[in-house]
Amino acid sequence: MINKVLDIVDKNFIKVDILNGVRRSQDIFYERETECFIAYDSERLVGVVTKKELVGAHPNRIIADVMSNKYICIDSCSHVWNIREIFDLNRDINIILVEDENDVIGYITRVTLNTELGKHIDLLTGLYKSDYMLYNAYNFIKSGKDVALIFIDLDNFGYIDKKYGHTNGDAILKDVANILKDTLEPDSYLCRYGGDEFAIVTPYSIDETRVLAEKIVNSINSHSFLNDIHVSASIGITGCSVHNNKMENTSALINKLVNIASLASTKAKQSVNNSIIIGDVDIEAIA
């Protein structure tokens, strides 16, 4: 599930007039632990006052003297990953106001975002979990780009884990994660899907994606893993183009792609000759 902004929005804020005294806001800050004050001139949003501005402000000043204009407003239907992108592009912004029908209903800070994103990071490999990959697949489809999924499944990893121990198994997973990161192009997105499975979403055609998959297989096969343990991977690929299709159920399409790519990787594991198998998706049946 792709988390929405509403899942993490902080609604503990107060709307204030720019002519209000700072002392009152400081009292509210200390009494109620309210750290965000939205400043209005009549009914027009003009600034924000946060803990940073309040703590050092003289109590006899007015809100207009201490408020900051370093904020951005977003719609409440936005995704959590939208927030990450906005903060990454605006390094001087530390607060984002969340609006519903042009009315502020809450806010998100960098601290709030980082706390939420921490839940989506795989602690062993440092990769994001599947939600990040699914969000970017959603964006590719909505923007009319090609979308292809690469599902990477390590061969005989359960056996390796039992024979060489979990410590060595964890080290292998970390190495594979680094190999994938080094192989990845900037316009593609990687996640640890679960266990010994990884997934990549790309805006490429199937043929281009297969070239990337072959590069991944070769990189894993040629890597010197701890204790000279041999590691290989089986890969399933699927994808589609929605340029000329009306796609109303994007989530259903993404789920279908994931399922087909996963099944293709399983077939690749069972194949003697093919480490990469491409699965077909019937987009017309989903659109």
C-alpha positions as CSV (number, residue, x, y, z in Angstrom):
1,M,0.0,0.0,0.0
2,I,1.3,3.5,-0.9
3,N,0.9,5.7,2.1
4,K,-0.9,9.0,1.8
5,V,0.1,12.3,3.4
6,L,-3.0,12.0,5.6
7,D,-1.4,9.0,7.3
8,I,1.3,11.1,8.9
9,V,0.0,14.7,9.0
10,D,0.3,16.5,12.3
11,K,-3.0,18.3,13.1
12,N,-1.7,20.0,16.2
13,F,-1.5,23.6,14.9
14,I,-3.3,26.9,15.4
15,K,-4.3,29.6,12.9
16,V,-3.2,33.1,14.0
17,D,-3.5,36.6,12.7
18,I,-0.3,38.4,11.7
19,L,-1.1,41.2,14.2
20,N,-1.4,38.8,17.2
21,G,1.3,39.1,19.9
22,V,4.1,36.6,20.0
23,R,3.8,36.2,23.8
24,R,0.4,34.4,23.4
25,S,1.8,31.9,20.9
26,Q,4.8,31.3,23.1
27,D,2.4,30.5,26.0
28,I,0.4,28.1,23.9
29,F,3.7,26.5,22.7
30,Y,4.8,25.8,26.3
31,E,1.3,24.9,27.6
32,R,0.0,22.7,24.8
33,E,3.3,21.8,23.0
34,T,1.9,23.3,19.8
35,E,4.8,23.8,17.5
36,C,3.1,25.2,14.4
37,F,1.2,28.4,14.0
38,I,-0.3,29.3,10.6
39,A,-0.2,33.0,10.0
40,Y,-3.0,34.8,8.1
41,D,-3.6,38.3,6.9
42,S,-7.4,38.5,7.0
43,E,-8.1,35.2,5.2
44,R,-4.9,35.0,3.2
45,L,-2.2,32.5,4.2
46,V,1.0,34.5,4.5
47,G,3.5,32.6,6.7
48,V,4.3,30.0,9.4
49,V,5.7,30.3,12.9
50,T,7.4,27.2,14.3
51,K,9.4,26.3,17.4
52,K,12.5,27.7,15.7
53,E,11.0,31.2,15.3
54,L,9.2,31.2,18.6
55,V,11.9,30.3,21.0
56,G,14.2,33.2,20.2
57,A,11.5,35.8,19.5
58,H,10.9,38.8,21.8
59,P,7.4,38.3,23.4
60,N,6.4,41.9,22.7
61,R,6.7,41.5,18.9
62,I,3.8,40.5,16.7
63,I,3.5,37.4,14.5
64,A,4.2,39.4,11.3
65,D,7.7,40.2,12.7
66,V,8.8,36.6,13.3
67,M,6.9,34.5,10.8
68,S,8.7,32.6,8.0
69,N,7.6,32.3,4.3
70,K,9.7,29.2,3.9
71,Y,6.9,26.6,3.5
72,I,5.1,24.8,0.7
73,C,1.4,23.7,0.5
74,I,0.4,20.4,-0.9
75,D,-2.9,18.6,-1.4
76,S,-4.0,16.0,1.2
77,C,-4.3,13.3,-1.5
78,S,-0.6,13.4,-2.1
79,H,1.6,10.5,-1.3
80,V,4.3,10.3,1.3
81,W,6.9,9.9,-1.4
82,N,5.8,13.3,-2.9
83,I,6.8,14.9,0.4
84,R,10.3,13.3,0.1
85,E,10.7,14.7,-3.4
86,I,9.6,18.1,-2.4
87,F,12.0,18.3,0.6
88,D,14.8,16.9,-1.6
89,L,14.3,19.7,-4.1
90,N,13.8,22.5,-1.5
91,R,16.6,22.2,1.0
92,D,15.7,25.5,2.7
93,I,12.1,24.3,3.4
94,N,11.5,22.5,6.7
95,I,7.7,22.4,6.8
96,I,5.0,21.5,4.4
97,L,1.4,22.5,4.9
98,V,-1.3,20.1,4.0
99,E,-4.5,21.4,2.5
100,D,-7.9,20.0,1.8
101,E,-10.0,22.2,-0.6
102,N,-7.5,25.1,0.0
103,D,-7.9,24.9,3.8
104,V,-4.9,24.0,5.9
105,I,-5.6,20.8,7.9
106,G,-2.2,20.0,9.2
107,Y,1.6,20.0,8.5
108,I,4.6,17.8,8.0
109,T,8.1,18.5,9.0
110,R,11.4,16.8,7.9
111,V,11.5,15.1,11.2
112,T,8.0,13.7,10.7
113,L,8.9,12.5,7.2
114,N,12.2,10.9,8.2
115,T,10.4,9.0,11.0
116,E,7.9,7.7,8.5
117,L,10.5,6.8,5.9
118,G,12.4,4.9,8.5
119,K,9.6,2.4,8.5
120,H,10.1,1.8,4.8
121,I,13.8,1.1,5.0
122,D,15.1,-2.4,5.2
123,L,17.5,-2.4,8.1
124,L,19.8,-5.1,6.7
125,T,20.4,-3.7,3.2
126,G,19.5,-0.1,3.7
127,L,17.2,-0.3,0.6
128,Y,13.6,0.9,0.7
129,K,10.9,-1.7,1.0
130,S,8.4,-2.4,-1.7
131,D,6.2,0.7,-1.2
132,Y,8.9,2.9,-2.7
133,M,9.1,0.8,-5.9
134,L,5.3,0.6,-6.2
135,Y,5.0,4.4,-5.9
136,N,7.4,4.9,-8.7
137,A,5.7,2.3,-10.9
138,Y,2.5,4.3,-10.2
139,N,4.2,7.5,-11.4
140,F,5.5,5.9,-14.6
141,I,2.1,4.6,-15.5
142,K,0.3,7.9,-14.7
143,S,2.8,9.9,-16.8
144,G,2.3,7.6,-19.7
145,K,5.8,6.0,-19.7
146,D,6.7,2.5,-20.4
147,V,6.9,0.5,-17.2
148,A,8.8,-2.8,-16.6
149,L,9.5,-4.8,-13.5
150,I,12.6,-6.9,-12.8
151,F,12.0,-9.4,-10.0
152,I,15.3,-10.9,-8.7
153,D,15.3,-14.1,-6.7
154,L,18.5,-15.6,-5.4
155,D,19.1,-19.3,-6.2
156,N,19.2,-21.8,-3.4
157,F,19.5,-19.1,-0.8
158,G,17.7,-21.2,1.9
159,Y,20.4,-23.9,1.4
160,I,23.2,-21.3,1.6
161,D,21.7,-19.8,4.8
162,K,21.6,-23.2,6.4
163,K,25.0,-24.5,5.3
164,Y,27.0,-21.3,5.9
165,G,24.9,-19.7,8.6
166,H,22.7,-16.6,8.9
167,T,25.7,-14.2,9.3
168,N,27.1,-15.2,5.9
169,G,23.6,-15.1,4.5
170,D,23.1,-11.6,5.7
171,A,26.5,-10.6,4.2
172,I,25.4,-12.0,0.8
173,L,22.2,-10.0,0.9
174,K,24.1,-6.8,1.6
175,D,26.5,-7.5,-1.2
176,V,23.7,-8.2,-3.6
177,A,22.0,-5.0,-2.6
178,N,25.2,-3.1,-3.3
179,I,25.6,-4.8,-6.7
180,L,22.1,-3.8,-7.7
181,K,22.6,-0.2,-6.6
182,D,25.8,0.0,-8.6
183,T,24.1,-1.5,-11.7
184,L,21.0,0.6,-11.4
185,E,20.4,3.6,-13.7
186,P,19.2,6.9,-12.2
187,D,15.8,6.7,-13.7
188,S,15.0,3.2,-12.1
189,Y,14.1,2.3,-8.6
190,L,15.2,-0.6,-6.4
191,C,13.7,-2.2,-3.3
192,R,14.2,-5.3,-1.2
193,Y,10.9,-7.0,-1.8
194,G,11.3,-9.6,1.0
195,G,13.7,-12.4,2.1
196,D,16.1,-13.0,-0.8
197,E,13.9,-11.2,-3.3
198,F,14.6,-7.8,-4.8
199,A,12.7,-5.8,-7.3
200,I,13.4,-2.9,-9.8
201,V,11.0,-0.8,-11.7
202,T,12.2,0.9,-14.9
203,P,10.7,3.2,-17.5
204,Y,12.2,1.0,-20.3
205,S,10.9,-1.3,-22.9
206,I,11.1,-5.1,-22.3
207,D,14.1,-5.4,-24.6
208,E,16.0,-2.6,-22.7
209,T,15.0,-4.1,-19.4
210,R,16.3,-7.5,-20.4
211,V,19.7,-5.9,-21.1
212,L,19.7,-4.5,-17.6
213,A,18.7,-7.9,-16.2
214,E,21.5,-9.7,-18.0
215,K,24.0,-7.1,-16.6
216,I,22.6,-7.9,-13.1
217,V,22.9,-11.7,-13.6
218,N,26.5,-11.3,-14.8
219,S,27.5,-9.0,-12.0
220,I,26.2,-11.3,-9.3
221,N,27.8,-14.4,-11.0
222,S,31.2,-12.7,-11.2
223,H,31.2,-11.2,-7.7
224,S,33.5,-12.6,-5.1
225,F,31.3,-13.3,-2.1
226,L,32.4,-14.0,1.4
227,N,34.1,-17.4,1.9
228,D,34.0,-17.9,-1.9
229,I,30.3,-18.9,-1.7
230,H,28.8,-19.2,-5.1
231,V,25.7,-17.0,-5.6
232,S,23.5,-16.7,-8.6
233,A,20.1,-15.2,-9.3
234,S,17.0,-15.9,-11.4
235,I,15.1,-13.0,-12.8
236,G,11.5,-12.5,-14.0
237,I,10.6,-9.6,-16.2
238,T,7.3,-8.1,-17.3
239,G,6.1,-4.8,-18.4
240,C,3.7,-2.8,-20.5
241,S,3.0,0.5,-22.3
242,V,-0.1,2.5,-21.5
243,H,0.5,5.3,-24.0
244,N,-2.7,4.6,-25.9
245,N,-4.8,3.0,-23.1
246,K,-7.2,4.4,-20.6
247,M,-6.0,3.0,-17.4
248,E,-8.5,3.5,-14.6
249,N,-7.2,0.9,-12.2
250,T,-3.5,1.6,-11.9
251,S,-3.2,-0.3,-8.6
252,A,-4.6,-3.4,-10.2
253,L,-2.1,-3.1,-13.1
254,I,0.8,-2.7,-10.7
255,N,-0.3,-5.7,-8.7
256,K,-0.6,-7.8,-11.8
257,L,2.9,-6.8,-13.0
258,V,4.4,-7.7,-9.7
259,N,2.6,-11.1,-9.7
260,I,3.7,-11.9,-13.2
261,A,7.3,-10.9,-12.7
262,S,7.4,-12.9,-9.5
263,L,6.0,-16.0,-11.2
264,A,8.5,-15.5,-14.1
265,S,11.4,-15.5,-11.6
266,T,10.1,-18.7,-10.1
267,K,10.0,-20.3,-13.6
268,A,13.6,-19.0,-14.2
269,K,14.7,-20.8,-11.0
270,Q,13.2,-24.0,-12.3
271,S,14.7,-23.7,-15.7
272,V,18.0,-25.3,-16.5
273,N,18.9,-23.0,-19.4
274,N,17.3,-19.7,-18.7
275,S,18.1,-17.4,-15.8
276,I,15.8,-14.7,-17.2
277,I,12.2,-15.3,-18.2
278,I,9.8,-12.7,-19.5
279,G,6.1,-12.9,-18.5
280,D,3.4,-11.3,-20.6
281,V,0.6,-9.1,-19.2
282,D,-2.7,-8.6,-20.8
283,I,-3.2,-4.8,-20.2
284,E,-6.6,-4.8,-22.0
285,A,-8.0,-7.2,-19.4
286,I,-7.1,-4.7,-16.7
287,A,-7.8,-1.4,-18.3
